[in-house]
Amino acid sequence: MKTKLIFLGLLIFATSAFAQEITTMHPAPKYAARLDVYHQYWVGDFSYGTLAVVDKVNWRPGIRAGIERTWVAKKHFRLYQDLVLGYYHNTYEERSWILGSDIGFEWRIFKQFRAALPLGVHYNNAKAIDVRYVYEGDKWVKAKNTDKAISRLQIPVGLQLGWRFMPSSPHPVDLLLHGTLSAIGPWQPRSGIPLLFTKAAGLGIRIGL
């Protein structure tokens, strides 16, 4: 009888220790902070300005930061939502601010390798900064761009790949690689703003809070 009780006690201890290990190996913090940098440009041929710019632009940077909340967390699946604020600078064309939210579906595929499909709705406020010229006398003279900022609606859909470091920590760190396609159109119908498409690729970091 004593042997059976000792065996039962060891079994309970081993089971609880294993369950605790599973829990600590794969924590799912309810909130996380993230920071992303990316390069973005138009899909197809599109240009601003009165005259063509001859300076070659290789880097059109954007940055965004946000807070992410996990709504559903399973062993291999997570449903999350974020709130993001970002800035994008496209030399000779435009600069813009974004404020929006994304819903993401994330799967843990192998060990700490994860893939996610985010879909968002963003407010996009853009100001044209293309080079303007006026013809004075017998030559072109650079003029100030006086166009007002415009409000647009941006719908991004993306693919995100990542690896989680320190999975046993209450503050795990994810390094992310992501690509995004976006449709950008008028915030209000019949505003005269054309429907445009952009492509972006970048890197990010997410830290559990």
N, C-alpha and C positions, 0 to 999 in steps of 0.2 A: 504494500500500500504506500509506504514511504517513497519507494522508488518511483511509483506511478505519479505521485504528487510532485516529486522533483522534476520528472520528465515533463509533466504538464506545465510546471512553472517555467522551465527552460523554453518550451515551445511557445508559450505566451510571450515571453521576453523576446525571443527571436522574431516572432511575428510582428510585435510592436516596433522593434528596432528596424526591421525591414520596411515597415510602413512609414516610419519616420524618415528613413533614408530616401524613400521614393518622394516623400513630400519635400524634403530639403533639397533634393537634386533638381527638382523642377518647380521652383516657386513661380507663382503667377502674380506679381505685384499689380495691384489694382490701377495704379497710376504710374506713368513714366514720362520723362522729359526727353525731347529729341531735337536734334539740330541737323540740318541737311544743307549741303552745297551742291550746285548743279550747273550744267551748261544747257542752254535752251535756244532753239531757233525755229524759224517757220518751216512748215512742211510745204514744199513747192517753191516756185519763184515768186518773191514778193519784195518790193523795195519802196522806201519812202523818199521824199525829197524832190526838189526841182531839178537838181543836177546830180549825176552819179558821183559817189565818193570813191576815190581811187585807193585810199588807205585800206589795206586788208585787215579785217577783224577776225581773229582766231578764237577769242574767248568772250563769251556773252554770259557773264556769271549771274547766278541767283543764289539767294540764301533764305532759309526759312527756319523758324523755331516754333515749337508747340508743345502742348500737353496732350498726352494720350491716356484714354481710359479703357480698361478691359471690361466688357460687358459679360462675355461668356468665356470661360477657360476650361478646356478639357485636356486630356492627356496629349492629344495630337492636334487639337484645333483651338483657335482663339478668335473671338469676334471683338473688335475694338473700334473705337471712334476717337478722332483727334480734333483739336482746335489749333489752327496754325496761322501765323502771321509771317509774311515774307516780302522780300524786295528783289526786283530783277532789273538789271541794267543792260540794255542792248545798244552799244555804242553806235552813234549816228542815226538811230531809229527811235527808240523809246525807252523810258524807265517806268516801272509800274510797282504798285503795292498790291498785295493780295491779303485777304482775310477770309478764312473759310473753314470747312470741316470735311473730313474724309471718314468713310466707313471702310474698314478693312477686314478681310477674311484671311487668316493666317494658319498654315499647316506646318507642324514639325515633321519633317520628312525622314531625316536620318541623324541620330544623336542630337547635336545642337544646331543642325542646319535647318533653316526655316524659309518658307516661301509665302508671300502674301499678295493678294489682289486688292488694292485700294481703289475706291471710287469716291470722288469728291464733288462738292459744289462750293465755288469760291467767288467772292466779289473781287473784281480786278479794276483798279483805278490807274489809268495809263496816261502819261504825258509824252507827246511827241518831242524828240530832241534832234530830229534830222537837220542837216545843214540847209539853210535857206539863203538864197541870193536874190538881189535885185539888180537890174541893169541900169547903171548910171553913167551918162555920157557915152563912152565907147568901151566900157568894161563891166564885168560882173563884180558886184561888191557884196560881201557877206552881210546878211541881215539877221536880226533877232527873230527867233521862232516864237510867235505870239499865240500859237494854238493853245486852247484851254484843255485841261485834263478831261478825260472821258471815262464814264463808268461802263464796265463790261461784265458779262457773266462768263465764268470759266468752269468747264466741266472736265476735270482730269481723270484718266483711268490709267492704272500702272501695273507694273510687275516689280516686286521687291524681293530680293534674296538677302539672307543674313545668317550670321553665325553668333550664337550666344556664348559669351565668356563669363566666367564665375557663376555658373548656374546654381550653385549651392548658396550663393550670397543673397541676402534680402534686397540687394541692389544690383541685379545682374546687368551686364553691359552687352548690347547688341551692336555689331558693326554691319552696316547695310550697304547694299548696292541696288540702285533702283533706276528704272526707265519709265517715262510717262509720255502719253499722248494726250493732248488737250484740245478741246473745241472752245474757241473764244468768240462770243457774239455779243449782241447788244443787251444791256441790262433791261432796257425797256423796248418793246416792239416798235417798229417803224421809226427808229432813231437814226437810220442811215449808216449805222456801223456795220461793216461787212463781217461775214462769218469767216474766221481764220482758224488754222490748225497749227499747233506747235508740237515739237518733239524735244524731249529733255532726257539727260542721263546724269546721274550724280552719286554722291556718297553721303552716308549719314551715320549718326551714332544715337543710340537710345539707351537711357539709364533708368532703371526702375527706382521709384521713389518710395 
